[in-house]
Amino acid sequence: MNTDSSISMTAAEIAQALHVSAGTVRNYTSSAMTKLGARSRRQAASIARDHGWI
C-alpha cells in the first residue's frame, strides 16, 4: 500500500486492504500519531518520511 494513497483512505478502506478491522486501524493510527507527536495522519507520514522510516 502506497503511503501517499493511504493518507486519503478511510480507516475502513485501509482495514479492508490489510484484512483487519477498522477499529484496529484507528487504534494503531492513534498510537503511532501519539508516539510521533503528530496531529494528523499526513503529519505522521511526513515525520516518518523525514526519518527514512518509509
mmCIF entry with sequence, helices, sheets and N, C-alpha, C, O atoms, coordinates in Angstrom:
data_MODEL
# 
_entry.id   MODEL 
# 
_entity.id                         1 
_entity.type                       polymer 
_entity.pdbx_number_of_molecules   1 
# 
_entity_poly.entity_id                      1 
_entity_poly.type                           'polypeptide(L)' 
_entity_poly.nstd_linkage                   no 
_entity_poly.nstd_monomer                   no 
_entity_poly.pdbx_seq_one_letter_code       MNTDSSISMTAAEIAQALHVSAGTVRNYTSSAMTKLGARSRRQAASIARDHGWI 
_entity_poly.pdbx_seq_one_letter_code_can   MNTDSSISMTAAEIAQALHVSAGTVRNYTSSAMTKLGARSRRQAASIARDHGWI 
_entity_poly.pdbx_strand_id                 A 
# 
loop_
_entity_poly_seq.entity_id 
_entity_poly_seq.num 
_entity_poly_seq.mon_id 
_entity_poly_seq.hetero 
1 1  MET n 
1 2  ASN n 
1 3  THR n 
1 4  ASP n 
1 5  SER n 
1 6  SER n 
1 7  ILE n 
1 8  SER n 
1 9  MET n 
1 10 THR n 
1 11 ALA n 
1 12 ALA n 
1 13 GLU n 
1 14 ILE n 
1 15 ALA n 
1 16 GLN n 
1 17 ALA n 
1 18 LEU n 
1 19 HIS n 
1 20 VAL n 
1 21 SER n 
1 22 ALA n 
1 23 GLY n 
1 24 THR n 
1 25 VAL n 
1 26 ARG n 
1 27 ASN n 
1 28 TYR n 
1 29 THR n 
1 30 SER n 
1 31 SER n 
1 32 ALA n 
1 33 MET n 
1 34 THR n 
1 35 LYS n 
1 36 LEU n 
1 37 GLY n 
1 38 ALA n 
1 39 ARG n 
1 40 SER n 
1 41 ARG n 
1 42 ARG n 
1 43 GLN n 
1 44 ALA n 
1 45 ALA n 
1 46 SER n 
1 47 ILE n 
1 48 ALA n 
1 49 ARG n 
1 50 ASP n 
1 51 HIS n 
1 52 GLY n 
1 53 TRP n 
1 54 ILE n 
# 
_struct_asym.id          A 
_struct_asym.entity_id   1 
# 
loop_
_struct_conf.conf_type_id 
_struct_conf.id 
_struct_conf.pdbx_PDB_helix_id 
_struct_conf.beg_label_comp_id 
_struct_conf.beg_label_asym_id 
_struct_conf.beg_label_seq_id 
_struct_conf.pdbx_beg_PDB_ins_code 
_struct_conf.end_label_comp_id 
_struct_conf.end_label_asym_id 
_struct_conf.end_label_seq_id 
_struct_conf.pdbx_end_PDB_ins_code 
_struct_conf.beg_auth_comp_id 
_struct_conf.beg_auth_asym_id 
_struct_conf.beg_auth_seq_id 
_struct_conf.end_auth_comp_id 
_struct_conf.end_auth_asym_id 
_struct_conf.end_auth_seq_id 
_struct_conf.pdbx_PDB_helix_class 
_struct_conf.details 
_struct_conf.pdbx_PDB_helix_length 
HELX_P HELX_P1 AA1 THR A 3  ? ILE A 7  ? THR A 3  ILE A 7  1 ? 5  
HELX_P HELX_P2 AA2 ALA A 11 ? LEU A 18 ? ALA A 11 LEU A 18 1 ? 8  
HELX_P HELX_P3 AA3 ALA A 22 ? LEU A 36 ? ALA A 22 LEU A 36 1 ? 15 
HELX_P HELX_P4 AA4 ARG A 41 ? ASP A 50 ? ARG A 41 ASP A 50 1 ? 10 
# 
_struct_conf_type.id          HELX_P 
_struct_conf_type.criteria    ? 
_struct_conf_type.reference   ? 
# 
loop_
_atom_site.group_PDB 
_atom_site.id 
_atom_site.type_symbol 
_atom_site.label_atom_id 
_atom_site.label_alt_id 
_atom_site.label_comp_id 
_atom_site.label_asym_id 
_atom_site.label_entity_id 
_atom_site.label_seq_id 
_atom_site.pdbx_PDB_ins_code 
_atom_site.Cartn_x 
_atom_site.Cartn_y 
_atom_site.Cartn_z 
_atom_site.occupancy 
_atom_site.B_iso_or_equiv 
_atom_site.pdbx_formal_charge 
_atom_site.auth_seq_id 
_atom_site.auth_comp_id 
_atom_site.auth_asym_id 
_atom_site.auth_atom_id 
_atom_site.pdbx_PDB_model_num 
ATOM 1   N N  . MET A 1 1  ? 0.847   -1.168 0.000  1.00 0.00 ? 1  MET A N  1 
ATOM 2   C CA . MET A 1 1  ? 0.000   0.000  0.000  1.00 0.00 ? 1  MET A CA 1 
ATOM 3   C C  . MET A 1 1  ? 0.893   1.231  0.000  1.00 0.00 ? 1  MET A C  1 
ATOM 4   O O  . MET A 1 1  ? 1.799   1.348  0.825  1.00 0.00 ? 1  MET A O  1 
ATOM 5   N N  . ASN A 1 2  ? 0.642   2.127  -0.904 1.00 0.00 ? 2  ASN A N  1 
ATOM 6   C CA . ASN A 1 2  ? 1.396   3.359  -1.035 1.00 0.00 ? 2  ASN A CA 1 
ATOM 7   C C  . ASN A 1 2  ? 1.031   4.311  0.092  1.00 0.00 ? 2  ASN A C  1 
ATOM 8   O O  . ASN A 1 2  ? -0.151  4.515  0.372  1.00 0.00 ? 2  ASN A O  1 
ATOM 9   N N  . THR A 1 3  ? 2.035   4.899  0.745  1.00 0.00 ? 3  THR A N  1 
ATOM 10  C CA . THR A 1 3  ? 1.799   5.796  1.872  1.00 0.00 ? 3  THR A CA 1 
ATOM 11  C C  . THR A 1 3  ? 0.966   7.006  1.478  1.00 0.00 ? 3  THR A C  1 
ATOM 12  O O  . THR A 1 3  ? 0.046   7.383  2.205  1.00 0.00 ? 3  THR A O  1 
ATOM 13  N N  . ASP A 1 4  ? 1.273   7.625  0.334  1.00 0.00 ? 4  ASP A N  1 
ATOM 14  C CA . ASP A 1 4  ? 0.522   8.807  -0.087 1.00 0.00 ? 4  ASP A CA 1 
ATOM 15  C C  . ASP A 1 4  ? -0.946  8.492  -0.313 1.00 0.00 ? 4  ASP A C  1 
ATOM 16  O O  . ASP A 1 4  ? -1.813  9.292  0.038  1.00 0.00 ? 4  ASP A O  1 
ATOM 17  N N  . SER A 1 5  ? -1.234  7.334  -0.895 1.00 0.00 ? 5  SER A N  1 
ATOM 18  C CA . SER A 1 5  ? -2.634  6.991  -1.128 1.00 0.00 ? 5  SER A CA 1 
ATOM 19  C C  . SER A 1 5  ? -3.322  6.603  0.170  1.00 0.00 ? 5  SER A C  1 
ATOM 20  O O  . SER A 1 5  ? -4.527  6.815  0.310  1.00 0.00 ? 5  SER A O  1 
ATOM 21  N N  . SER A 1 6  ? -2.584  6.037  1.131  1.00 0.00 ? 6  SER A N  1 
ATOM 22  C CA . SER A 1 6  ? -3.213  5.641  2.392  1.00 0.00 ? 6  SER A CA 1 
ATOM 23  C C  . SER A 1 6  ? -3.623  6.850  3.218  1.00 0.00 ? 6  SER A C  1 
ATOM 24  O O  . SER A 1 6  ? -4.506  6.736  4.068  1.00 0.00 ? 6  SER A O  1 
ATOM 25  N N  . ILE A 1 7  ? -3.005  8.004  2.991  1.00 0.00 ? 7  ILE A N  1 
ATOM 26  C CA . ILE A 1 7  ? -3.380  9.213  3.721  1.00 0.00 ? 7  ILE A CA 1 
ATOM 27  C C  . ILE A 1 7  ? -4.806  9.611  3.371  1.00 0.00 ? 7  ILE A C  1 
ATOM 28  O O  . ILE A 1 7  ? -5.547  10.083 4.234  1.00 0.00 ? 7  ILE A O  1 
ATOM 29  N N  . SER A 1 8  ? -5.194  9.428  2.126  1.00 0.00 ? 8  SER A N  1 
ATOM 30  C CA . SER A 1 8  ? -6.532  9.829  1.695  1.00 0.00 ? 8  SER A CA 1 
ATOM 31  C C  . SER A 1 8  ? -7.571  8.726  1.880  1.00 0.00 ? 8  SER A C  1 
ATOM 32  O O  . SER A 1 8  ? -8.754  8.945  1.619  1.00 0.00 ? 8  SER A O  1 
ATOM 33  N N  . MET A 1 9  ? -7.149  7.553  2.321  1.00 0.00 ? 9  MET A N  1 
ATOM 34  C CA . MET A 1 9  ? -8.074  6.443  2.531  1.00 0.00 ? 9  MET A CA 1 
ATOM 35  C C  . MET A 1 9  ? -8.704  6.546  3.918  1.00 0.00 ? 9  MET A C  1 
ATOM 36  O O  . MET A 1 9  ? -8.101  7.078  4.851  1.00 0.00 ? 9  MET A O  1 
ATOM 37  N N  . THR A 1 10 ? -9.918  6.032  4.036  1.00 0.00 ? 10 THR A N  1 
ATOM 38  C CA . THR A 1 10 ? -10.575 5.971  5.343  1.00 0.00 ? 10 THR A CA 1 
ATOM 39  C C  . THR A 1 10 ? -10.021 4.782  6.121  1.00 0.00 ? 10 THR A C  1 
ATOM 40  O O  . THR A 1 10 ? -9.375  3.900  5.556  1.00 0.00 ? 10 THR A O  1 
ATOM 41  N N  . ALA A 1 11 ? -10.281 4.773  7.415  1.00 0.00 ? 11 ALA A N  1 
ATOM 42  C CA . ALA A 1 11 ? -9.853  3.651  8.253  1.00 0.00 ? 11 ALA A CA 1 
ATOM 43  C C  . ALA A 1 11 ? -10.462 2.351  7.729  1.00 0.00 ? 11 ALA A C  1 
ATOM 44  O O  . ALA A 1 11 ? -9.800  1.313  7.730  1.00 0.00 ? 11 ALA A O  1 
ATOM 45  N N  . ALA A 1 12 ? -11.703 2.400  7.287  1.00 0.00 ? 12 ALA A N  1 
ATOM 46  C CA . ALA A 1 12 ? -12.367 1.199  6.766  1.00 0.00 ? 12 ALA A CA 1 
ATOM 47  C C  . ALA A 1 12 ? -11.678 0.691  5.500  1.00 0.00 ? 12 ALA A C  1 
ATOM 48  O O  . ALA A 1 12 ? -11.518 -0.517 5.322  1.00 0.00 ? 12 ALA A O  1 
ATOM 49  N N  . GLU A 1 13 ? -11.272 1.610  4.622  1.00 0.00 ? 13 GLU A N  1 
ATOM 50  C CA . GLU A 1 13 ? -10.594 1.212  3.384  1.00 0.00 ? 13 GLU A CA 1 
ATOM 51  C C  . GLU A 1 13 ? -9.215  0.609  3.684  1.00 0.00 ? 13 GLU A C  1 
ATOM 52  O O  . GLU A 1 13 ? -8.825  -0.389 3.078  1.00 0.00 ? 13 GLU A O  1 
ATOM 53  N N  . ILE A 1 14 ? -8.495  1.210  4.604  1.00 0.00 ? 14 ILE A N  1 
ATOM 54  C CA . ILE A 1 14 ? -7.182  0.665  4.994  1.00 0.00 ? 14 ILE A CA 1 
ATOM 55  C C  . ILE A 1 14 ? -7.371  -0.706 5.631  1.00 0.00 ? 14 ILE A C  1 
ATOM 56  O O  . ILE A 1 14 ? -6.618  -1.638 5.345  1.00 0.00 ? 14 ILE A O  1 
ATOM 57  N N  . ALA A 1 15 ? -8.375  -0.827 6.493  1.00 0.00 ? 15 ALA A N  1 
ATOM 58  C CA . ALA A 1 15 ? -8.656  -2.105 7.159  1.00 0.00 ? 15 ALA A CA 1 
ATOM 59  C C  . ALA A 1 15 ? -8.953  -3.196 6.149  1.00 0.00 ? 15 ALA A C  1 
ATOM 60  O O  . ALA A 1 15 ? -8.465  -4.318 6.281  1.00 0.00 ? 15 ALA A O  1 
ATOM 61  N N  . GLN A 1 16 ? -9.742  -2.877 5.154  1.00 0.00 ? 16 GLN A N  1 
ATOM 62  C CA . GLN A 1 16 ? -10.080 -3.867 4.130  1.00 0.00 ? 16 GLN A CA 1 
ATOM 63  C C  . GLN A 1 16 ? -8.822  -4.299 3.378  1.00 0.00 ? 16 GLN A C  1 
ATOM 64  O O  . GLN A 1 16 ? -8.646  -5.484 3.096  1.00 0.00 ? 16 GLN A O  1 
ATOM 65  N N  . ALA A 1 17 ? -7.945  -3.342 3.051  1.00 0.00 ? 17 ALA A N  1 
ATOM 66  C CA . ALA A 1 17 ? -6.719  -3.662 2.313  1.00 0.00 ? 17 ALA A CA 1 
ATOM 67  C C  . ALA A 1 17 ? -5.767  -4.524 3.141  1.00 0.00 ? 17 ALA A C  1 
ATOM 68  O O  . ALA A 1 17 ? -5.035  -5.351 2.597  1.00 0.00 ? 17 ALA A O  1 
ATOM 69  N N  . LEU A 1 18 ? -5.782  -4.326 4.466  1.00 0.00 ? 18 LEU A N  1 
ATOM 70  C CA . LEU A 1 18 ? -4.868  -5.059 5.351  1.00 0.00 ? 18 LEU A CA 1 
ATOM 71  C C  . LEU A 1 18 ? -5.515  -6.272 6.018  1.00 0.00 ? 18 LEU A C  1 
ATOM 72  O O  . LEU A 1 18 ? -4.855  -7.007 6.752  1.00 0.00 ? 18 LEU A O  1 
ATOM 73  N N  . HIS A 1 19 ? -6.803  -6.479 5.761  1.00 0.00 ? 19 HIS A N  1 
ATOM 74  C CA . HIS A 1 19 ? -7.559  -7.598 6.345  1.00 0.00 ? 19 HIS A CA 1 
ATOM 75  C C  . HIS A 1 19 ? -7.570  -7.547 7.872  1.00 0.00 ? 19 HIS A C  1 
ATOM 76  O O  . HIS A 1 19 ? -7.354  -8.559 8.540  1.00 0.00 ? 19 HIS A O  1 
ATOM 77  N N  . VAL A 1 20 ? -7.824  -6.360 8.410  1.00 0.00 ? 20 VAL A N  1 
ATOM 78  C CA . VAL A 1 20 ? -8.008  -6.152 9.848  1.00 0.00 ? 20 VAL A CA 1 
ATOM 79  C C  . VAL A 1 20 ? -9.260  -5.305 10.030 1.00 0.00 ? 20 VAL A C  1 
ATOM 80  O O  . VAL A 1 20 ? -9.848  -4.850 9.049  1.00 0.00 ? 20 VAL A O  1 
ATOM 81  N N  . SER A 1 21 ? -9.672  -5.088 11.271 1.00 0.00 ? 21 SER A N  1 
ATOM 82  C CA . SER A 1 21 ? -10.871 -4.264 11.496 1.00 0.00 ? 21 SER A CA 1 
ATOM 83  C C  . SER A 1 21 ? -10.532 -2.783 11.439 1.00 0.00 ? 21 SER A C  1 
ATOM 84  O O  . SER A 1 21 ? -9.384  -2.380 11.630 1.00 0.00 ? 21 SER A O  1 
ATOM 85  N N  . ALA A 1 22 ? -11.551 -1.987 11.172 1.00 0.00 ? 22 ALA A N  1 
ATOM 86  C CA . ALA A 1 22 ? -11.372 -0.533 11.139 1.00 0.00 ? 22 ALA A CA 1 
ATOM 87  C C  . ALA A 1 22 ? -10.946 -0.020 12.511 1.00 0.00 ? 22 ALA A C  1 
ATOM 88  O O  . ALA A 1 22 ? -10.172 0.933  12.603 1.00 0.00 ? 22 ALA A O  1 
ATOM 89  N N  . GLY A 1 23 ? -11.444 -0.641 13.573 1.00 0.00 ? 23 GLY A N  1 
ATOM 90  C CA . GLY A 1 23 ? -11.049 -0.261 14.929 1.00 0.00 ? 23 GLY A CA 1 
ATOM 91  C C  . GLY A 1 23 ? -9.561  -0.470 15.164 1.00 0.00 ? 23 GLY A C  1 
ATOM 92  O O  . GLY A 1 23 ? -8.906  0.341  15.819 1.00 0.00 ? 23 GLY A O  1 
ATOM 93  N N  . THR A 1 24 ? -9.032  -1.559 14.626 1.00 0.00 ? 24 THR A N  1 
ATOM 94  C CA . THR A 1 24 ? -7.605  -1.829 14.741 1.00 0.00 ? 24 THR A CA 1 
ATOM 95  C C  . THR A 1 24 ? -6.802  -0.740 14.039 1.00 0.00 ? 24 THR A C  1 
ATOM 96  O O  . THR A 1 24 ? -5.798  -0.264 14.567 1.00 0.00 ? 24 THR A O  1 
ATOM 97  N N  . VAL A 1 25 ? -7.241  -0.354 12.864 1.00 0.00 ? 25 VAL A N  1 
ATOM 98  C CA . VAL A 1 25 ? -6.562  0.710  12.119 1.00 0.00 ? 25 VAL A CA 1 
ATOM 99  C C  . VAL A 1 25 ? -6.590  2.000  12.921 1.00 0.00 ? 25 VAL A C  1 
ATOM 100 O O  . VAL A 1 25 ? -5.569  2.676  13.049 1.00 0.00 ? 25 VAL A O  1 
ATOM 101 N N  . ARG A 1 26 ? -7.764  2.349  13.465 1.00 0.00 ? 26 ARG A N  1 
ATOM 102 C CA . ARG A 1 26 ? -7.878  3.580  14.252 1.00 0.00 ? 26 ARG A CA 1 
ATOM 103 C C  . ARG A 1 26 ? -6.984  3.527  15.487 1.00 0.00 ? 26 ARG A C  1 
ATOM 104 O O  . ARG A 1 26 ? -6.327  4.514  15.817 1.00 0.00 ? 26 ARG A O  1 
ATOM 105 N N  . ASN A 1 27 ? -6.953  2.385  16.173 1.00 0.00 ? 27 ASN A N  1 
ATOM 106 C CA . ASN A 1 27 ? -6.111  2.256  17.371 1.00 0.00 ? 27 ASN A CA 1 
ATOM 107 C C  . ASN A 1 27 ? -4.630  2.375  17.025 1.00 0.00 ? 27 ASN A C  1 
ATOM 108 O O  . ASN A 1 27 ? -3.897  3.098  17.700 1.00 0.00 ? 27 ASN A O  1 
ATOM 109 N N  . TYR A 1 28 ? -4.183  1.682  15.990 1.00 0.00 ? 28 TYR A N  1 
ATOM 110 C CA . TYR A 1 28 ? -2.782  1.732  15.593 1.00 0.00 ? 28 TYR A CA 1 
ATOM 111 C C  . TYR A 1 28 ? -2.398  3.129  15.118 1.00 0.00 ? 28 TYR A C  1 
ATOM 112 O O  . TYR A 1 28 ? -1.312  3.624  15.423 1.00 0.00 ? 28 TYR A O  1 
ATOM 113 N N  . THR A 1 29 ? -3.297  3.755  14.371 1.00 0.00 ? 29 THR A N  1 
ATOM 114 C CA . THR A 1 29 ? -3.038  5.101  13.870 1.00 0.00 ? 29 THR A CA 1 
ATOM 115 C C  . THR A 1 29 ? -2.909  6.082  15.032 1.00 0.00 ? 29 THR A C  1 
ATOM 116 O O  . THR A 1 29 ? -1.988  6.899  15.064 1.00 0.00 ? 29 THR A O  1 
ATOM 117 N N  . SER A 1 30 ? -3.821  5.999  15.967 1.00 0.00 ? 30 SER A N  1 
ATOM 118 C CA . SER A 1 30 ? -3.796  6.882  17.128 1.00 0.00 ? 30 SER A CA 1 
ATOM 119 C C  . SER A 1 30 ? -2.528  6.688  17.945 1.00 0.00 ? 30 SER A C  1 
ATOM 120 O O  . SER A 1 30 ? -1.905  7.658  18.378 1.00 0.00 ? 30 SER A O  1 
ATOM 121 N N  . SER A 1 31 ? -2.148  5.432  18.153 1.00 0.00 ? 31 SER A N  1 
ATOM 122 C CA . SER A 1 31 ? -0.932  5.135  18.915 1.00 0.00 ? 31 SER A CA 1 
ATOM 123 C C  . SER A 1 31 ? 0.309   5.686  18.226 1.00 0.00 ? 31 SER A C  1 
ATOM 124 O O  . SER A 1 31 ? 1.166   6.293  18.868 1.00 0.00 ? 31 SER A O  1 
ATOM 125 N N  . ALA A 1 32 ? 0.402   5.474  16.927 1.00 0.00 ? 32 ALA A N  1 
ATOM 126 C CA . ALA A 1 32 ? 1.560   5.964  16.169 1.00 0.00 ? 32 ALA A CA 1 
ATOM 127 C C  . ALA A 1 32 ? 1.613   7.486  16.185 1.00 0.00 ? 32 ALA A C  1 
ATOM 128 O O  . ALA A 1 32 ? 2.681   8.075  16.350 1.00 0.00 ? 32 ALA A O  1 
ATOM 129 N N  . MET A 1 33 ? 0.455   8.120  16.011 1.00 0.00 ? 33 MET A N  1 
ATOM 130 C CA . MET A 1 33 ? 0.428   9.582  15.997 1.00 0.00 ? 33 MET A CA 1 
ATOM 131 C C  . MET A 1 33 ? 0.830   10.151 17.356 1.00 0.00 ? 33 MET A C  1 
ATOM 132 O O  . MET A 1 33 ? 1.541   11.153 17.420 1.00 0.00 ? 33 MET A O  1 
ATOM 133 N N  . THR A 1 34 ? 0.386   9.529  18.426 1.00 0.00 ? 34 THR A N  1 
ATOM 134 C CA . THR A 1 34 ? 0.766   9.970  19.768 1.00 0.00 ? 34 THR A CA 1 
ATOM 135 C C  . THR A 1 34 ? 2.265   9.851  19.970 1.00 0.00 ? 34 THR A C  1 
ATOM 136 O O  . THR A 1 34 ? 2.906   10.779 20.465 1.00 0.00 ? 34 THR A O  1 
ATOM 137 N N  . LYS A 1 35 ? 2.824   8.713  19.590 1.00 0.00 ? 35 LYS A N  1 
ATOM 138 C CA . LYS A 1 35 ? 4.267   8.491  19.750 1.00 0.00 ? 35 LYS A CA 1 
ATOM 139 C C  . LYS A 1 35 ? 5.098   9.468  18.928 1.00 0.00 ? 35 LYS A C  1 
ATOM 140 O O  . LYS A 1 35 ? 6.188   9.866  19.341 1.00 0.00 ? 35 LYS A O  1 
ATOM 141 N N  . LEU A 1 36 ? 4.583   9.852  17.772 1.00 0.00 ? 36 LEU A N  1 
ATOM 142 C CA . LEU A 1 36 ? 5.302   10.784 16.893 1.00 0.00 ? 36 LEU A CA 1 
ATOM 143 C C  . LEU A 1 36 ? 5.022   12.245 17.229 1.00 0.00 ? 36 LEU A C  1 
ATOM 144 O O  . LEU A 1 36 ? 5.733   13.134 16.759 1.00 0.00 ? 36 LEU A O  1 
ATOM 145 N N  . GLY A 1 37 ? 3.997   12.501 18.033 1.00 0.00 ? 37 GLY A N  1 
ATOM 146 C CA . GLY A 1 37 ? 3.601   13.869 18.329 1.00 0.00 ? 37 GLY A CA 1 
ATOM 147 C C  . GLY A 1 37 ? 2.914   14.530 17.146 1.00 0.00 ? 37 GLY A C  1 
ATOM 148 O O  . GLY A 1 37 ? 2.948   15.752 16.999 1.00 0.00 ? 37 GLY A O  1 
ATOM 149 N N  . ALA A 1 38 ? 2.293   13.714 16.307 1.00 0.00 ? 38 ALA A N  1 
ATOM 150 C CA . ALA A 1 38 ? 1.636   14.215 15.092 1.00 0.00 ? 38 ALA A CA 1 
ATOM 151 C C  . ALA A 1 38 ? 0.165   14.507 15.377 1.00 0.00 ? 38 ALA A C  1 
ATOM 152 O O  . ALA A 1 38 ? -0.470  13.836 16.191 1.00 0.00 ? 38 ALA A O  1 
ATOM 153 N N  . ARG A 1 39 ? -0.356  15.510 14.698 1.00 0.00 ? 39 ARG A N  1 
ATOM 154 C CA . ARG A 1 39 ? -1.759  15.881 14.854 1.00 0.00 ? 39 ARG A CA 1 
ATOM 155 C C  . ARG A 1 39 ? -2.645  15.293 13.767 1.00 0.00 ? 39 ARG A C  1 
ATOM 156 O O  . ARG A 1 39 ? -3.870  15.335 13.880 1.00 0.00 ? 39 ARG A O  1 
ATOM 157 N N  . SER A 1 40 ? -2.044  14.746 12.716 1.00 0.00 ? 40 SER A N  1 
ATOM 158 C CA . SER A 1 40 ? -2.812  14.178 11.613 1.00 0.00 ? 40 SER A CA 1 
ATOM 159 C C  . SER A 1 40 ? -2.030  13.019 11.005 1.00 0.00 ? 40 SER A C  1 
ATOM 160 O O  . SER A 1 40 ? -0.832  12.863 11.242 1.00 0.00 ? 40 SER A O  1 
ATOM 161 N N  . ARG A 1 41 ? -2.741  12.205 10.211 1.00 0.00 ? 41 ARG A N  1 
ATOM 162 C CA . ARG A 1 41 ? -2.051  11.116 9.514  1.00 0.00 ? 41 ARG A CA 1 
ATOM 163 C C  . ARG A 1 41 ? -1.046  11.670 8.522  1.00 0.00 ? 41 ARG A C  1 
ATOM 164 O O  . ARG A 1 41 ? 0.023   11.092 8.326  1.00 0.00 ? 41 ARG A O  1 
ATOM 165 N N  . ARG A 1 42 ? -1.382  12.780 7.901  1.00 0.00 ? 42 ARG A N  1 
ATOM 166 C CA . ARG A 1 42 ? -0.468  13.404 6.943  1.00 0.00 ? 42 ARG A CA 1 
ATOM 167 C C  . ARG A 1 42 ? 0.818   13.835 7.649  1.00 0.00 ? 42 ARG A C  1 
ATOM 168 O O  . ARG A 1 42 ? 1.912   13.614 7.131  1.00 0.00 ? 42 ARG A O  1 
ATOM 169 N N  . GLN A 1 43 ? 0.694   14.445 8.818  1.00 0.00 ? 43 GLN A N  1 
ATOM 170 C CA . GLN A 1 43 ? 1.872   14.877 9.567  1.00 0.00 ? 43 GLN A CA 1 
ATOM 171 C C  . GLN A 1 43 ? 2.674   13.660 10.041 1.00 0.00 ? 43 GLN A C  1 
ATOM 172 O O  . GLN A 1 43 ? 3.905   13.693 10.021 1.00 0.00 ? 43 GLN A O  1 
ATOM 173 N N  . ALA A 1 44 ? 2.006   12.604 10.460 1.00 0.00 ? 44 ALA A N  1 
ATOM 174 C CA . ALA A 1 44 ? 2.700   11.387 10.886 1.00 0.00 ? 44 ALA A CA 1 
ATOM 175 C C  . ALA A 1 44 ? 3.491   10.794 9.720  1.00 0.00 ? 44 ALA A C  1 
ATOM 176 O O  . ALA A 1 44 ? 4.634   10.371 9.890  1.00 0.00 ? 44 ALA A O  1 
ATOM 177 N N  . ALA A 1 45 ? 2.879   10.765 8.539  1.00 0.00 ? 45 ALA A N  1 
ATOM 178 C CA . ALA A 1 45 ? 3.574   10.244 7.355  1.00 0.00 ? 45 ALA A CA 1 
ATOM 179 C C  . ALA A 1 45 ? 4.772   11.115 7.007  1.00 0.00 ? 45 ALA A C  1 
ATOM 180 O O  . ALA A 1 45 ? 5.820   10.605 6.610  1.00 0.00 ? 45 ALA A O  1 
ATOM 181 N N  . SER A 1 46 ? 4.622   12.419 7.153  1.00 0.00 ? 46 SER A N  1 
ATOM 182 C CA . SER A 1 46 ? 5.725   13.343 6.867  1.00 0.00 ? 46 SER A CA 1 
ATOM 183 C C  . SER A 1 46 ? 6.888   13.120 7.828  1.00 0.00 ? 46 SER A C  1 
ATOM 184 O O  . SER A 1 46 ? 8.047   13.099 7.414  1.00 0.00 ? 46 SER A O  1 
ATOM 185 N N  . ILE A 1 47 ? 6.577   12.953 9.103  1.00 0.00 ? 47 ILE A N  1 
ATOM 186 C CA . ILE A 1 47 ? 7.621   12.687 10.105 1.00 0.00 ? 47 ILE A CA 1 
ATOM 187 C C  . ILE A 1 47 ? 8.331   11.378 9.786  1.00 0.00 ? 47 ILE A C  1 
ATOM 188 O O  . ILE A 1 47 ? 9.559   11.307 9.819  1.00 0.00 ? 47 ILE A O  1 
ATOM 189 N N  . ALA A 1 48 ? 7.556   10.345 9.477  1.00 0.00 ? 48 ALA A N  1 
ATOM 190 C CA . ALA A 1 48 ? 8.148   9.039  9.153  1.00 0.00 ? 48 ALA A CA 1 
ATOM 191 C C  . ALA A 1 48 ? 9.027   9.123  7.911  1.00 0.00 ? 48 ALA A C  1 
ATOM 192 O O  . ALA A 1 48 ? 10.106  8.530  7.871  1.00 0.00 ? 48 ALA A O  1 
ATOM 193 N N  . ARG A 1 49 ? 8.575   9.851  6.905  1.00 0.00 ? 49 ARG A N  1 
ATOM 194 C CA . ARG A 1 49 ? 9.351   10.020 5.677  1.00 0.00 ? 49 ARG A CA 1 
ATOM 195 C C  . ARG A 1 49 ? 10.646  10.789 5.963  1.00 0.00 ? 49 ARG A C  1 
ATOM 196 O O  . ARG A 1 49 ? 11.706  10.434 5.446  1.00 0.00 ? 49 ARG A O  1 
ATOM 197 N N  . ASP A 1 50 ? 10.560  11.841 6.784  1.00 0.00 ? 50 ASP A N  1 
ATOM 198 C CA . ASP A 1 50 ? 11.733  12.642 7.135  1.00 0.00 ? 50 ASP A CA 1 
ATOM 199 C C  . ASP A 1 50 ? 12.798  11.829 7.860  1.00 0.00 ? 50 ASP A C  1 
ATOM 200 O O  . ASP A 1 50 ? 13.993  12.100 7.741  1.00 0.00 ? 50 ASP A O  1 
ATOM 201 N N  . HIS A 1 51 ? 12.343  10.820 8.619  1.00 0.00 ? 51 HIS A N  1 
ATOM 202 C CA . HIS A 1 51 ? 13.273  9.965  9.360  1.00 0.00 ? 51 HIS A CA 1 
ATOM 203 C C  . HIS A 1 51 ? 13.729  8.738  8.550  1.00 0.00 ? 51 HIS A C  1 
ATOM 204 O O  . HIS A 1 51 ? 14.530  7.935  9.030  1.00 0.00 ? 51 HIS A O  1 
ATOM 205 N N  . GLY A 1 52 ? 13.218  8.605  7.335  1.00 0.00 ? 52 GLY A N  1 
ATOM 206 C CA . GLY A 1 52 ? 13.598  7.484  6.484  1.00 0.00 ? 52 GLY A CA 1 
ATOM 207 C C  . GLY A 1 52 ? 12.937  6.168  6.854  1.00 0.00 ? 52 GLY A C  1 
ATOM 208 O O  . GLY A 1 52 ? 13.414  5.101  6.468  1.00 0.00 ? 52 GLY A O  1 
ATOM 209 N N  . TRP A 1 53 ? 11.841  6.236  7.601  1.00 0.00 ? 53 TRP A N  1 
ATOM 210 C CA . TRP A 1 53 ? 11.148  5.015  8.024  1.00 0.00 ? 53 TRP A CA 1 
ATOM 211 C C  . TRP A 1 53 ? 10.250  4.467  6.940  1.00 0.00 ? 53 TRP A C  1 
ATOM 212 O O  . TRP A 1 53 ? 9.906   3.285  6.956  1.00 0.00 ? 53 TRP A O  1 
ATOM 213 N N  . ILE A 1 54 ? 9.865   5.313  5.994  1.00 0.00 ? 54 ILE A N  1 
ATOM 214 C CA . ILE A 1 54 ? 9.029   4.854  4.880  1.00 0.00 ? 54 ILE A CA 1 
ATOM 215 C C  . ILE A 1 54 ? 9.576   5.434  3.589  1.00 0.00 ? 54 ILE A C  1 
ATOM 216 O O  . ILE A 1 54 ? 9.027   5.180  2.517  1.00 0.00 ? 54 ILE A O  1 
# 
